[in-house]
Amino acid sequence: MKKNIFKIVLLARPFLVAIGFILSIASTSFAQDYKDQYKTAKSLFVKEKYAEALDAFQALMVYDKNNPYSEHATFYVGLTAQKLGYTLLAKQTFAQLTKLYPNWVNIDEVKYQLACIDFRKGDYFLAIKEINELKDNTVKEDGVKAKQFFVSSIEDVETLKLLQEEFPSDLIIARQLAKSITSGGYENAYRTLFDSLNKVFNMGLANYPAKAIPQNDKKVFRISLLFPFTLSVLEPTTSKKKNQFVIDLYQGMKLAVDSLTKTGVMIELLAYDTERNLDTLKKILKNEELKSSDLLVGPLFVDEAKLVNEFSIANKIPVINPVSSNGEFLADNKYALLLKPSFRTMAQKAAEFCLKSKVKKTFAVFSGDTPKDSILANSFIKTAKSFGMKMVFSESLTKEKAAQVQNILATAIEFDKYKKPTEFKLKRNAIGCIYVASDNPLIYSKVINSVEARNDSVLVIGNEAWLKDNSVDYGIYERLGVVFTASSFTATSTESYSNFRKRFIQRHGSFPATYENYAKDGFDFVMFVREVLNTSRGDFLAAIRSTQFFTGSLSNGYSFKAANDNQQLALLRFKNGELLSADN
């Protein structure tokens, strides 16, 4: 119809008055069509024919000045999607509605629906934030009832503590926190918190009778997390958050703790939001409750390590970083640990692999210009030389000089009759091993391409970070037999990994898809703590150093006997398209 009108305008300019009349009729016709479509869609919804209703409402979502039902239709798409169990579609639709029509008269109804979805998913912070933004009194009343219902189902003290810190004046949260504290007995660390709640909200001790304190043989092992949750800036969207790795790490830990609690292993997580702010961290470290910790986990950023190490030393509490290989976290703190191998350990293990491999005992090193690259390169060189291996050269390159890799490795000086290189400036097989101490694609990709051009027997050792680069065909890694040092590797074909993945999805509705899976790291860390506690309920550090090796639930395992960083490191290579141990 629009197309025909457009033709009339072009061909009959003298008849503007008549055309205006025609357009007016067309506009009325369109409006009537939209009204009939909306009426049909509503009828299908009322009759609980949700699949058909969803299609009908989606057709009405399109913006058109003649369509007065786009907001309503979008809202009903969200409602209908919920009826069909399409929670993600519902959430995305409601979120889209708040962005496209923020001033819509029924926008509070949309925010209420979003809050209910987030409550059911366990995203309590976002849900409460959405409830608190409601302005319509009737909708707000329903929102408060929803908050009361969902918050009353939360039993985890740490979750409630974080909620109370974020919403300090919320009586519903405070009451549930007090109830959860007392349900396990008045332990010293929580008594201060309860007294504070009682003073601010005047709840009265009599309202929350305490159970008996657990006996010593069921002592809880307390782990305090110093993480940048940055709860105050989380956005109510389904997209990946800026601190998603922190959320994934915590969710993995929480899943493990909940699993162990059912078996009688009592591990407690106390979560503190450092907000990625040194002043906030200083306030947390002054909290008396923190001194009751059996183990500190974090911080996750090296500029915060000094403050935490000072606290750790003063109170003789072990502190462990669960994600970094940076030795700066350790400083001079004998109580500090890295759950992953340090950069030095990774380079040393790479040199040991070179020595054991059936290649010429000569080596070369390429590195970038970062401090991490320097540590890796220097540690490899020092270790390899101590084994009697001969260094051919070592090159530290900026990204601007990365092209020098090809000049060094792939400058041909002899060719066959087909112009194919047969010899190079750097003689073929002159190097037994090339260690690439860099995650910079400009460097390692040129090394790989140059080695392929040389077609000799050199062994290339790199880092698992290369596997995050989707632009590289993994087939070239397999053809060249490239070996990767891998501190984050987990075999995804195992039953334990499949079970973990299934349980995580059941709880959170999705699963981190990246190679660097922090949810898996968090889960495996707590299981490692369980293994240590099985060895000894006493000194945590003494327990890990008196045991040669701890089996990982998902990882390659842990060994700290003579070090402050994990000495267990996987070395991998592709075999038939699958990452497997390079030792096999």
LOMI-635771 format. One record per residue (C-alpha): residue number from 1; x, y, z. Coordinates in nm, 2 decimals, padded with zeros to 4 digits. Each point is the difference from the previous one (the first is absolute). Layout:
# LOMI-635771
R;NUM;X;Y;Z
...
END
This chain:
# LOMI-635771
R;1;00.00;00.00;00.00
R;2;00.28;00.24;00.09
R;3;00.17;-00.08;-00.33
R;4;-00.31;00.10;-00.20
R;5;-00.05;00.32;00.19
R;6;00.37;00.09;-00.07
R;7;-00.07;-00.05;-00.38
R;8;-00.30;00.23;00.02
R;9;00.20;00.27;00.16
R;10;00.26;-00.02;-00.27
R;11;-00.23;-00.01;-00.30
R;12;-00.28;00.24;00.12
R;13;00.16;00.30;00.17
R;14;-00.28;00.24;-00.11
R;15;-00.25;-00.20;00.21
R;16;00.15;00.06;00.34
R;17;-00.33;00.06;00.18
R;18;-00.14;-00.32;-00.14
R;19;00.32;-00.19;00.10
R;20;-00.01;00.14;00.35
R;21;-00.35;-00.13;00.03
R;22;00.12;-00.34;-00.13
R;23;00.29;00.00;00.25
R;24;-00.24;00.08;00.29
R;25;-00.22;-00.30;-00.10
R;26;00.31;-00.22;-00.02
R;27;00.12;00.11;00.34
R;28;-00.34;-00.08;00.15
R;29;00.01;-00.33;-00.18
R;30;00.34;-00.08;00.15
R;31;-00.11;00.10;00.35
R;32;-00.30;-00.23;-00.03
R;33;00.22;-00.29;-00.12
R;34;00.23;00.05;00.30
R;35;-00.30;00.01;00.23
R;36;-00.14;-00.32;-00.14
R;37;00.34;-00.17;00.02
R;38;00.04;00.10;00.37
R;39;-00.35;-00.12;00.08
R;40;00.07;-00.33;-00.16
R;41;00.33;-00.04;00.19
R;42;-00.16;00.09;00.33
R;43;-00.27;-00.26;-00.07
R;44;00.26;-00.27;-00.06
R;45;00.18;00.10;00.32
R;46;-00.32;-00.02;00.21
R;47;-00.08;-00.34;-00.16
R;48;00.36;-00.11;00.11
R;49;00.10;-00.07;-00.36
R;50;00.34;00.15;00.08
R;51;00.20;-00.12;-00.30
R;52;-00.25;00.16;-00.24
R;53;-00.03;00.31;00.23
R;54;00.38;00.05;00.00
R;55;00.01;00.01;-00.38
R;56;-00.29;00.24;-00.01
R;57;00.14;00.24;00.25
R;58;00.35;-00.01;-00.16
R;59;-00.16;00.11;-00.33
R;60;-00.13;00.31;00.19
R;61;00.33;00.10;00.16
R;62;00.11;00.19;-00.31
R;63;00.01;00.38;00.04
R;64;-00.24;00.18;-00.22
R;65;-00.16;00.34;00.06
R;66;-00.34;-00.16;-00.08
R;67;00.06;-00.28;00.25
R;68;-00.11;00.10;00.35
R;69;00.06;-00.36;00.13
R;70;00.38;-00.04;-00.04
R;71;00.07;00.05;00.38
R;72;-00.29;-00.22;00.11
R;73;00.09;-00.27;-00.25
R;74;00.37;00.00;00.11
R;75;-00.12;-00.03;00.36
R;76;-00.22;-00.30;-00.09
R;77;00.28;-00.16;-00.19
R;78;00.19;-00.01;00.33
R;79;-00.29;-00.13;00.19
R;80;-00.08;-00.27;-00.26
R;81;00.37;-00.10;-00.01
R;82;-00.01;-00.06;00.37
R;83;-00.31;-00.21;-00.04
R;84;00.18;-00.22;-00.25
R;85;00.31;-00.03;00.22
R;86;00.21;00.23;-00.22
R;87;00.16;00.19;00.28
R;88;00.29;00.14;-00.19
R;89;-00.23;00.13;-00.27
R;90;-00.23;00.15;00.26
R;91;00.29;00.18;00.18
R;92;00.15;00.13;-00.33
R;93;-00.35;00.13;-00.11
R;94;-00.07;00.18;00.33
R;95;00.35;00.15;00.00
R;96;-00.05;00.12;-00.35
R;97;-00.33;00.16;00.09
R;98;00.16;00.20;00.29
R;99;00.26;00.13;-00.25
R;100;-00.23;00.08;-00.29
R;101;-00.30;00.14;00.20
R;102;00.14;00.12;00.34
R;103;-00.29;00.24;00.04
R;104;-00.28;-00.25;-00.08
R;105;-00.29;00.03;00.24
R;106;00.03;-00.36;00.10
R;107;00.38;-00.02;00.03
R;108;-00.01;-00.09;00.37
R;109;-00.19;-00.32;-00.10
R;110;00.29;-00.08;-00.22
R;111;00.26;00.06;00.27
R;112;-00.21;-00.22;00.24
R;113;00.01;-00.29;-00.25
R;114;00.37;00.05;-00.05
R;115;00.05;-00.01;00.38
R;116;-00.19;-00.32;00.03
R;117;00.20;-00.17;-00.27
R;118;00.33;00.11;00.17
R;119;-00.13;-00.12;00.34
R;120;-00.07;-00.35;-00.15
R;121;00.34;-00.01;-00.16
R;122;00.17;00.09;00.33
R;123;00.11;00.35;-00.12
R;124;-00.12;00.15;00.33
R;125;00.20;00.33;-00.03
R;126;-00.14;00.09;-00.34
R;127;-00.35;-00.11;00.11
R;128;-00.01;00.22;00.31
R;129;00.15;00.29;-00.19
R;130;-00.29;-00.03;-00.25
R;131;-00.26;-00.03;00.28
R;132;00.14;00.32;00.17
R;133;-00.03;00.19;-00.33
R;134;-00.38;-00.05;-00.01
R;135;-00.21;00.32;00.03
R;136;-00.36;-00.12;-00.05
R;137;-00.13;-00.06;00.35
R;138;-00.21;-00.31;-00.11
R;139;00.28;-00.16;-00.19
R;140;00.25;00.09;00.28
R;141;-00.22;-00.18;00.25
R;142;00.01;-00.31;-00.21
R;143;00.37;00.04;-00.03
R;144;00.05;00.01;00.37
R;145;-00.20;-00.32;00.04
R;146;00.21;-00.16;-00.27
R;147;00.32;00.11;00.18
R;148;-00.13;-00.14;00.33
R;149;-00.08;-00.33;-00.16
R;150;00.33;-00.05;-00.18
R;151;00.23;00.14;00.27
R;152;-00.16;-00.22;00.27
R;153;00.11;-00.30;-00.20
R;154;00.37;00.10;00.02
R;155;00.19;-00.19;00.27
R;156;00.36;00.07;-00.09
R;157;00.13;00.26;00.25
R;158;00.27;00.13;-00.24
R;159;-00.25;00.08;-00.27
R;160;-00.22;00.18;00.25
R;161;00.30;00.18;00.14
R;162;00.09;00.13;-00.35
R;163;-00.36;00.10;-00.05
R;164;-00.01;00.18;00.33
R;165;00.32;00.19;-00.08
R;166;-00.15;00.11;-00.33
R;167;-00.34;00.09;00.14
R;168;00.07;00.09;00.36
R;169;-00.34;00.15;00.08
R;170;-00.20;-00.29;-00.13
R;171;-00.19;-00.16;00.29
R;172;-00.10;-00.31;-00.19
R;173;00.36;-00.09;-00.07
R;174;00.11;00.09;00.35
R;175;-00.27;-00.23;00.16
R;176;00.09;-00.29;-00.23
R;177;00.38;00.05;00.07
R;178;-00.07;00.00;00.38
R;179;-00.21;-00.32;-00.04
R;180;00.27;-00.17;-00.20
R;181;00.28;00.09;00.25
R;182;-00.19;-00.14;00.29
R;183;-00.11;-00.32;-00.18
R;184;00.36;-00.12;00.03
R;185;00.06;00.13;00.35
R;186;00.16;00.32;00.13
R;187;00.36;-00.04;-00.12
R;188;00.25;00.27;00.11
R;189;00.04;00.14;-00.35
R;190;-00.37;00.05;-00.05
R;191;-00.09;00.12;00.34
R;192;00.14;00.35;-00.08
R;193;-00.19;00.01;-00.32
R;194;-00.32;-00.11;00.17
R;195;00.03;00.26;00.27
R;196;00.05;00.27;-00.26
R;197;-00.32;-00.11;-00.18
R;198;-00.19;-00.02;00.32
R;199;00.11;00.35;00.10
R;200;-00.08;00.16;-00.34
R;201;-00.33;-00.18;-00.06
R;202;-00.10;-00.07;00.36
R;203;-00.10;-00.36;-00.07
R;204;00.06;-00.14;00.34
R;205;00.19;-00.32;00.09
R;206;-00.31;-00.18;00.11
R;207;-00.13;00.00;-00.35
R;208;00.28;-00.22;-00.12
R;209;00.07;-00.28;00.24
R;210;00.35;-00.15;-00.06
R;211;00.08;-00.37;-00.05
R;212;00.29;-00.17;00.17
R;213;00.34;00.10;-00.13
R;214;00.16;-00.29;-00.21
R;215;00.24;-00.22;00.19
R;216;00.37;00.01;-00.06
R;217;00.00;-00.32;-00.20
R;218;-00.21;00.18;-00.26
R;219;00.21;00.32;00.00
R;220;-00.07;00.21;-00.30
R;221;00.30;00.09;-00.22
R;222;-00.05;00.37;-00.08
R;223;00.12;00.14;-00.34
R;224;-00.02;00.38;-00.05
R;225;-00.02;00.12;-00.35
R;226;00.15;00.34;-00.08
R;227;-00.15;00.05;-00.35
R;228;-00.10;00.31;-00.21
R;229;-00.37;-00.10;-00.03
R;230;-00.08;00.37;-00.07
R;231;-00.36;-00.07;00.08
R;232;-00.10;00.37;-00.01
R;233;00.06;00.03;-00.37
R;234;-00.14;-00.33;-00.12
R;235;-00.25;00.05;-00.28
R;236;-00.33;-00.21;-00.03
R;237;00.09;-00.14;-00.34
R;238;00.06;-00.35;-00.14
R;239;00.32;00.12;-00.17
R;240;00.35;-00.09;00.14
R;241;00.10;00.22;00.29
R;242;00.33;00.19;00.03
R;243;00.09;-00.21;00.30
R;244;-00.16;-00.32;-00.13
R;245;00.31;-00.20;00.09
R;246;-00.05;00.09;00.37
R;247;-00.36;-00.10;-00.01
R;248;00.09;-00.33;-00.18
R;249;00.27;-00.07;00.26
R;250;-00.23;00.05;00.29
R;251;-00.28;-00.20;-00.15
R;252;00.23;-00.29;-00.05
R;253;00.12;00.02;00.36
R;254;-00.35;00.02;00.13
R;255;-00.11;-00.30;-00.20
R;256;00.29;-00.20;00.15
R;257;-00.07;00.12;00.36
R;258;-00.37;-00.09;-00.03
R;259;00.09;-00.35;-00.14
R;260;00.24;-00.06;00.29
R;261;-00.24;00.12;00.27
R;262;-00.23;-00.29;-00.10
R;263;00.28;-00.24;00.07
R;264;00.08;00.15;00.34
R;265;00.31;00.20;-00.11
R;266;-00.05;00.34;00.17
R;267;00.16;00.27;-00.21
R;268;-00.13;00.36;00.03
R;269;00.05;00.28;-00.25
R;270;00.01;00.35;00.13
R;271;-00.02;00.24;-00.30
R;272;00.14;00.36;00.02
R;273;-00.05;00.24;-00.28
R;274;00.33;00.20;-00.04
R;275;-00.17;00.20;-00.28
R;276;00.34;00.02;-00.17
R;277;00.08;00.28;00.24
R;278;00.29;00.02;00.24
R;279;-00.19;00.21;00.26
R;280;-00.28;-00.26;00.01
R;281;00.26;-00.28;00.04
R;282;00.16;00.19;00.29
R;283;-00.34;00.02;00.18
R;284;-00.06;-00.37;-00.06
R;285;00.34;-00.09;00.15
R;286;-00.09;00.19;00.31
R;287;-00.31;-00.23;00.05
R;288;00.05;-00.22;00.31
R;289;-00.20;-00.27;-00.17
R;290;00.28;-00.05;-00.26
R;291;00.24;-00.11;00.27
R;292;-00.22;-00.31;00.05
R;293;00.09;-00.12;-00.35
R;294;00.18;-00.33;-00.05
R;295;00.10;00.10;-00.35
R;296;-00.01;00.32;-00.20
R;297;-00.07;-00.02;-00.38
R;298;00.11;00.31;-00.20
R;299;00.05;00.27;-00.08
R;300;-00.02;-00.05;-00.38
R;301;00.20;00.31;-00.09
R;302;00.37;00.04;00.08
R;303;-00.03;00.36;00.12
R;304;-00.21;-00.12;00.29
R;305;00.24;-00.28;00.10
R;306;00.22;00.20;00.23
R;307;-00.29;00.09;00.24
R;308;-00.13;-00.36;00.01
R;309;00.35;-00.14;00.05
R;310;00.06;00.23;00.30
R;311;-00.33;-00.12;00.15
R;312;00.09;-00.36;-00.07
R;313;00.34;00.03;00.17
R;314;-00.13;00.19;00.30
R;315;-00.28;-00.26;00.07
R;316;00.19;-00.31;-00.13
R;317;-00.29;-00.08;-00.24
R;318;00.09;-00.17;-00.33
R;319;-00.10;00.19;-00.32
R;320;-00.04;-00.15;-00.34
R;321;-00.05;00.15;-00.35
R;322;-00.22;-00.24;-00.20
R;323;00.04;00.14;-00.35
R;324;00.34;00.17;-00.04
R;325;00.35;-00.13;-00.08
R;326;00.16;00.33;00.09
R;327;00.27;-00.05;00.27
R;328;-00.05;00.36;00.12
R;329;-00.30;-00.12;00.20
R;330;00.23;-00.21;00.22
R;331;00.25;00.28;00.09
R;332;00.18;-00.10;00.31
R;333;-00.30;-00.16;00.17
R;334;00.06;-00.36;00.11
R;335;-00.38;-00.04;00.04
R;336;-00.07;00.10;-00.36
R;337;-00.07;-00.26;-00.28
R;338;-00.09;00.00;-00.37
R;339;-00.25;-00.27;-00.09
R;340;00.15;00.00;-00.35
R;341;00.37;-00.05;-00.10
R;342;00.19;00.33;00.00
R;343;00.15;00.14;-00.32
R;344;00.34;-00.13;00.11
R;345;-00.13;-00.35;00.07
R;346;-00.17;-00.01;-00.34
R;347;00.32;00.10;-00.18
R;348;00.21;-00.25;00.21
R;349;-00.24;-00.29;-00.09
R;350;00.02;00.10;-00.37
R;351;00.38;-00.02;00.02
R;352;-00.02;-00.34;00.17
R;353;-00.23;-00.12;-00.28
R;354;00.25;00.12;-00.26
R;355;00.27;-00.20;00.18
R;356;-00.20;-00.32;00.00
R;357;-00.11;00.03;-00.36
R;358;00.18;-00.17;-00.29
R;359;00.13;00.32;-00.15
R;360;00.33;00.17;-00.04
R;361;00.10;00.15;00.34
R;362;00.02;00.36;-00.14
R;363;-00.26;00.26;00.05
R;364;-00.12;00.34;-00.10
R;365;-00.24;00.24;00.18
R;366;-00.24;00.26;-00.14
R;367;-00.18;00.23;00.25
R;368;-00.19;00.32;00.01
R;369;00.08;00.31;00.19
R;370;-00.23;-00.05;00.30
R;371;00.13;-00.08;00.36
R;372;-00.18;-00.33;-00.02
R;373;00.18;-00.09;-00.32
R;374;00.33;00.09;00.15
R;375;-00.05;-00.22;00.30
R;376;-00.10;-00.30;-00.22
R;377;00.29;00.05;-00.24
R;378;00.26;00.05;00.27
R;379;-00.12;-00.30;00.20
R;380;00.00;-00.23;-00.30
R;381;00.35;00.11;-00.10
R;382;00.14;-00.04;00.35
R;383;-00.16;-00.35;00.04
R;384;00.10;-00.12;-00.35
R;385;00.36;00.11;00.05
R;386;00.02;-00.17;00.33
R;387;-00.09;-00.32;-00.18
R;388;00.29;00.05;-00.24
R;389;-00.21;00.11;-00.29
R;390;00.15;00.25;-00.24
R;391;-00.17;00.33;-00.09
R;392;00.01;00.10;-00.36
R;393;-00.17;00.34;00.05
R;394;-00.26;00.18;00.21
R;395;-00.21;00.28;-00.15
R;396;-00.22;00.25;00.19
R;397;-00.23;00.17;-00.24
R;398;-00.24;00.29;00.00
R;399;-00.32;-00.04;-00.21
R;400;00.15;00.23;-00.25
R;401;00.30;-00.22;-00.05
R;402;-00.19;-00.33;00.00
R;403;00.08;-00.04;-00.38
R;404;00.36;-00.07;00.10
R;405;-00.11;-00.35;00.09
R;406;-00.04;-00.09;-00.36
R;407;00.33;00.16;-00.09
R;408;00.18;-00.21;00.26
R;409;-00.17;-00.33;-00.06
R;410;-00.13;00.00;-00.36
R;411;00.26;00.19;-00.21
R;412;00.06;-00.25;-00.28
R;413;00.35;-00.02;-00.17
R;414;-00.05;-00.31;-00.22
R;415;-00.29;-00.12;-00.21
R;416;-00.09;-00.30;-00.20
R;417;-00.11;00.02;-00.37
R;418;-00.36;00.07;00.11
R;419;00.13;00.31;00.20
R;420;-00.08;-00.18;00.33
R;421;00.25;00.08;00.28
R;422;00.24;-00.28;00.08
R;423;00.24;00.19;00.23
R;424;-00.02;00.31;00.22
R;425;00.23;00.26;00.14
R;426;-00.05;-00.17;00.34
R;427;00.08;-00.36;-00.10
R;428;-00.27;-00.26;00.01
R;429;00.00;-00.21;00.31
R;430;00.24;00.24;00.17
R;431;-00.25;00.05;00.28
R;432;-00.15;-00.29;00.20
R;433;-00.26;00.21;00.19
R;434;-00.16;00.34;-00.04
R;435;-00.16;00.14;00.32
R;436;-00.25;00.28;-00.07
R;437;-00.03;00.21;00.32
R;438;-00.29;00.21;-00.13
R;439;-00.38;00.00;-00.04
R;440;00.03;00.27;-00.27
R;441;-00.16;-00.13;-00.32
R;442;00.24;00.21;-00.21
R;443;00.29;-00.19;00.14
R;444;-00.12;-00.36;00.04
R;445;-00.18;-00.01;-00.33
R;446;00.31;00.11;-00.19
R;447;00.20;-00.27;00.19
R;448;-00.25;-00.26;-00.10
R;449;-00.01;00.11;-00.37
R;450;00.38;00.01;-00.02
R;451;00.05;-00.34;00.16
R;452;-00.25;-00.15;-00.25
R;453;00.19;00.16;-00.28
R;454;00.33;-00.15;00.13
R;455;-00.15;-00.35;00.01
R;456;00.26;-00.12;00.24
R;457;-00.02;-00.20;00.33
R;458;00.00;00.30;00.24
R;459;-00.23;-00.03;00.31
R;460;-00.21;00.31;00.08
R;461;-00.12;00.06;00.35
R;462;-00.26;00.27;00.06
R;463;-00.28;00.08;00.24
R;464;-00.37;-00.11;00.03
R;465;-00.10;00.37;-00.04
R;466;00.06;-00.06;-00.38
R;467;-00.30;-00.22;00.00
R;468;-00.23;00.30;00.07
R;469;00.10;00.14;-00.35
R;470;-00.28;-00.13;-00.22
R;471;00.16;00.14;-00.32
R;472;00.27;-00.28;00.01
R;473;-00.07;-00.33;-00.16
R;474;00.08;-00.26;00.28
R;475;00.10;-00.24;-00.28
R;476;00.33;00.18;-00.04
R;477;00.08;-00.06;00.37
R;478;-00.06;-00.37;-00.05
R;479;00.21;-00.02;-00.31
R;480;00.29;00.17;00.17
R;481;-00.04;-00.19;00.33
R;482;-00.02;00.33;00.19
R;483;00.00;-00.06;00.38
R;484;-00.19;00.23;00.24
R;485;00.06;00.07;00.36
R;486;-00.35;-00.02;00.15
R;487;-00.08;00.11;00.36
R;488;-00.37;00.02;-00.07
R;489;-00.06;-00.32;-00.19
R;490;-00.28;-00.24;00.08
R;491;-00.08;-00.31;-00.21
R;492;-00.36;00.06;-00.11
R;493;-00.06;-00.37;-00.08
R;494;00.01;-00.12;00.36
R;495;-00.31;-00.10;00.20
R;496;00.09;00.24;00.28
R;497;00.00;00.30;-00.24
R;498;-00.33;-00.11;-00.16
R;499;-00.16;-00.02;00.34
R;500;00.13;00.34;00.10
R;501;-00.12;00.16;-00.32
R;502;-00.34;-00.16;00.04
R;503;-00.04;00.12;00.36
R;504;00.12;00.35;-00.08
R;505;-00.25;00.03;-00.29
R;506;-00.28;-00.13;00.22
R;507;00.07;00.27;00.25
R;508;00.09;00.30;-00.22
R;509;-00.16;-00.08;-00.33
R;510;00.32;00.05;-00.20
R;511;00.37;-00.10;00.00
R;512;00.31;00.20;-00.07
R;513;00.11;-00.09;-00.35
R;514;00.35;00.14;00.00
R;515;00.32;-00.21;00.03
R;516;00.08;00.19;00.31
R;517;-00.29;-00.12;00.21
R;518;00.01;00.17;00.34
R;519;-00.31;-00.18;00.13
R;520;00.19;-00.33;-00.05
R;521;00.30;00.16;00.18
R;522;-00.21;00.10;00.30
R;523;-00.16;-00.34;00.03
R;524;00.33;-00.18;-00.02
R;525;00.16;00.23;00.26
R;526;-00.26;-00.08;00.26
R;527;00.04;-00.37;-00.07
R;528;00.38;00.04;00.05
R;529;-00.07;00.16;00.34
R;530;-00.21;-00.31;00.08
R;531;00.29;-00.22;-00.09
R;532;00.23;00.20;00.23
R;533;-00.25;-00.02;00.28
R;534;-00.02;-00.38;-00.04
R;535;00.37;-00.01;00.05
R;536;00.00;00.22;00.31
R;537;-00.24;00.22;00.19
R;538;00.29;00.19;00.15
R;539;00.24;00.24;-00.16
R;540;-00.11;00.06;-00.37
R;541;00.35;00.08;-00.12
R;542;00.16;-00.29;00.19
R;543;-00.26;-00.24;-00.16
R;544;00.07;00.10;-00.36
R;545;00.38;-00.01;00.05
R;546;-00.01;-00.34;00.17
R;547;-00.17;-00.16;-00.30
R;548;00.17;-00.06;-00.33
R;549;-00.30;00.03;-00.23
R;550;-00.37;00.08;00.02
R;551;-00.23;-00.14;-00.27
R;552;-00.21;00.27;-00.18
R;553;-00.37;-00.05;-00.03
R;554;00.01;00.16;-00.35
R;555;00.36;00.12;-00.04
R;556;00.34;-00.16;-00.03
R;557;00.05;00.01;00.38
R;558;00.20;00.19;00.25
R;559;00.35;-00.03;00.16
R;560;00.14;00.25;00.24
R;561;00.25;-00.21;00.19
R;562;00.31;00.23;-00.04
R;563;-00.16;00.31;-00.15
R;564;-00.26;00.27;00.04
R;565;-00.14;-00.05;-00.35
R;566;-00.15;-00.31;-00.15
R;567;00.27;-00.22;-00.15
R;568;-00.25;-00.21;-00.20
R;569;-00.02;00.12;-00.36
R;570;-00.15;-00.17;-00.31
R;571;00.19;00.01;-00.33
R;572;-00.23;-00.07;-00.29
R;573;-00.01;-00.05;-00.38
R;574;-00.26;-00.08;-00.25
R;575;-00.05;-00.36;-00.10
R;576;-00.28;-00.08;-00.25
R;577;-00.15;00.34;00.07
R;578;-00.01;-00.05;00.38
R;579;00.22;00.16;00.26
R;580;00.18;-00.28;00.19
R;581;00.30;-00.03;00.22
R;582;00.32;00.06;-00.19
R;583;00.17;-00.27;00.20
R;584;-00.21;-00.28;-00.16
END
